[in-house]
Amino acid sequence: MLERRGEELYKKKRNIKNKDGSEAASQCMDCHGSEGDSWAGKRMDIMNKMGVPARNFWQGNFKLGSSADDIFLTLVNGVAGTPMNPQNANQAWSDLDAWALTYYVRKMARMGVTRIEGK
C-alpha cells in the first residue's frame, strides 16, 4: 500500500520551492527517470551543473545512506550542494507521503543497488 502511494507521488507533478526561492513544477521523474535509472529530461542540465547525473537507484551506493530512515531524511532535507531540494519545504507532502516515497525508492533500488540495509 505504501509503495503504491509512493509510486503515485514519484510520478505526480507538484509545485516546489527551489533553493534560490523560485518556484517550479517538478516531479521525481524529471531528474531520476521514470524507472529510477536517471535517464530523464533534466539529465544533461544536472550533468552540466554537477558533472554527474541525478541519483540512479539501480546501481551504486546512496550518498547519505540506504536505510529507510536515511532515504526519508534525504527526501525531507535534500542534499547540500546538489539540485536535490528539501522535498517537503512547501508542506506539499505529509510525513506519511514521504515514507511512502521512501519505500517506493527502496523498491526500485533493490533491482541492483549494493548495500541496501534491512532487506
C-alpha positions as CSV (number, residue, x, y, z in Angstrom):
1,M,0.0,0.0,0.0
2,L,2.7,2.5,0.9
3,E,4.8,1.6,-2.2
4,R,1.7,2.2,-4.4
5,R,1.2,5.7,-2.8
6,G,5.0,6.3,-3.2
7,E,4.8,5.5,-6.9
8,E,1.9,7.9,-7.4
9,L,3.9,10.7,-5.7
10,Y,7.0,9.8,-7.7
11,K,5.1,10.4,-10.9
12,K,3.0,13.4,-9.8
13,K,3.8,17.0,-10.8
14,R,3.8,19.4,-7.9
15,N,5.0,22.9,-7.2
16,I,8.2,23.1,-5.3
17,K,10.3,26.0,-4.0
18,N,13.9,26.0,-5.3
19,K,16.9,26.8,-3.2
20,D,17.0,30.2,-4.9
21,G,13.4,31.0,-3.8
22,S,11.9,30.5,-7.2
23,E,9.0,28.0,-7.7
24,A,8.7,25.4,-10.4
25,A,6.5,22.4,-11.3
26,S,8.5,19.3,-10.7
27,Q,8.3,15.6,-10.2
28,C,10.8,13.0,-9.2
29,M,10.9,11.5,-12.7
30,D,12.2,14.8,-14.1
31,C,15.6,14.0,-12.7
32,H,15.6,10.4,-11.6
33,G,13.7,9.0,-14.7
34,S,10.5,7.0,-14.9
35,E,12.3,3.8,-13.9
36,G,14.7,5.4,-11.3
37,D,17.7,4.9,-13.7
38,S,18.4,8.7,-14.0
39,W,17.6,8.8,-17.7
40,A,15.3,11.8,-17.6
41,G,14.6,15.1,-19.3
42,K,16.8,17.1,-16.9
43,R,19.7,14.6,-17.1
44,M,22.0,16.9,-19.2
45,D,21.1,20.0,-17.2
46,I,22.1,18.2,-14.0
47,M,25.3,16.8,-15.6
48,N,26.3,20.2,-16.8
49,K,25.9,21.7,-13.3
50,M,27.2,18.8,-11.2
51,G,29.3,16.7,-13.5
52,V,27.2,13.6,-12.7
53,P,23.6,12.8,-13.4
54,A,20.9,12.6,-10.7
55,R,20.9,9.5,-8.5
56,N,20.4,6.2,-10.3
57,F,18.5,4.0,-7.9
58,W,19.7,0.9,-9.8
59,Q,23.4,1.0,-9.1
60,G,26.0,2.2,-6.7
61,N,25.5,3.4,-3.1
62,F,23.2,6.0,-1.7
63,K,25.2,9.1,-0.9
64,L,23.6,9.7,2.6
65,G,22.8,6.1,3.4
66,S,20.4,3.4,2.2
67,S,18.3,2.7,5.3
68,A,14.7,3.7,5.2
69,D,15.5,6.4,7.8
70,D,18.4,7.7,5.6
71,I,16.3,7.9,2.5
72,F,13.4,9.6,4.4
73,L,15.8,12.2,5.7
74,T,17.3,12.8,2.3
75,L,13.9,13.5,0.9
76,V,12.9,15.8,3.7
77,N,16.2,17.7,4.0
78,G,17.6,17.5,0.4
79,V,21.2,17.1,-0.4
80,A,23.5,20.1,0.1
81,G,25.5,21.1,-2.9
82,T,23.1,19.3,-5.4
83,P,19.9,20.1,-7.2
84,M,18.1,17.8,-4.7
85,N,16.0,20.3,-2.7
86,P,14.2,19.5,0.5
87,Q,11.1,17.9,-0.9
88,N,8.6,18.9,1.8
89,A,9.7,22.5,2.2
90,N,6.3,23.6,1.0
91,Q,4.5,21.1,3.1
92,A,3.3,19.5,-0.2
93,W,3.9,16.1,1.4
94,S,2.8,14.8,4.7
95,D,5.3,12.6,6.7
96,L,3.3,9.6,5.6
97,D,3.7,10.7,1.9
98,A,7.5,11.0,2.4
99,W,7.6,7.5,4.0
100,A,5.6,6.1,1.1
101,L,8.1,7.6,-1.4
102,T,10.9,6.2,0.7
103,Y,9.6,2.7,0.4
104,Y,9.0,3.1,-3.4
105,V,12.6,4.3,-3.9
106,R,13.9,1.3,-1.9
107,K,11.7,-1.0,-4.1
108,M,13.3,0.4,-7.2
109,A,16.8,0.3,-5.6
110,R,16.5,-3.4,-4.8
111,M,16.9,-4.1,-8.5
112,G,20.6,-3.6,-8.4
113,V,21.9,-1.2,-5.8
114,T,24.5,-2.5,-3.4
115,R,24.4,-2.1,0.4
116,I,20.7,-1.7,0.8
117,E,20.2,-2.1,4.5
118,G,17.4,-4.0,6.1
119,K,16.3,-6.1,3.1
